[in-house]
C-alpha cells in the first residue's frame, strides 16, 4: 500500500495551508470547524477537515478586517 499524501498534518502546516495563525487555528478547533487527533501530546489536524474548511470559503473563517482611520481634529 502506497500513500501519496499525509492523512494528518501538523498545526504549523495547517496554518500555512489555510493562511491563518495559530490562535485562529485553535479557535477553529474549539468551534469544531477542524478535526484534531492527539498522538501523545502532539496535536495533528486531519487534511480532510482542512480541505473541507477551505472549500466552504471565507465565510466560515469569520475573518474580521479592521481599518484604522485617523480622526480629523478641528
N, C-alpha and C positions, 0 to 999 in steps of 0.2 A: 504494500500500500504506500502510495506516494502523496505527500501533501505539497501543494504549491504556495499556500499562504497560511499564516497562523490563524488559529481559532480564537486565541486570546492575545491581547496586546497590553503593553504597559500603560500606565497612566500618562507618562510622558508622550508616548506615541499617539495615544487617543487625543491628547491636547493638540498635538501637531496636526493630526489629520482633520480635526474639527476647526482648528484655528482659534482655540479658546485657551484660557488659562486654567490652572489647577483649581482655583476657587470655583469657577463656573462649572468645571467638570464634576467636582464633588457635589455641587448644588444639583446638577442634573442627576447624579447618582441617588441623592436623597429624595428627589422627585420621582424616582424610578423611571426616568426617561432613558437611562442607560442601564445595562445589566452588568453587575460585577460578580466576580468569582474570587474567592480568597484561597490562596495556597500558602499555608503558614501565615506569616504576617504580610505577605505581598498581595496587593490588590491588583487584579487584572480585569480588563474590560473585554466583553465579547465583541469581536469585529462585526458580527451581525447587528448588534444593537447600535454600533456607531454608524453603520450603513443605513439602518432604518431611520435614525435621527437625522442624518444628512439628507435622506430622501424626503423627509417631511418639510424641509425648508427652514427658513429663518424664523417663522412664527413660533415654532416650538422652542427655540433658543431664548426667546423673550429678551432680545438684545435691546438695551436702552442706550441711546446716544444722547449725551448731554452736551449742549453747546454753551460755552461761556461767552456772554456778550458784555462788553464794557458798558457801564451805565453812564449816561450823559449827565453832567452836573452843570446847573445854570449859574 
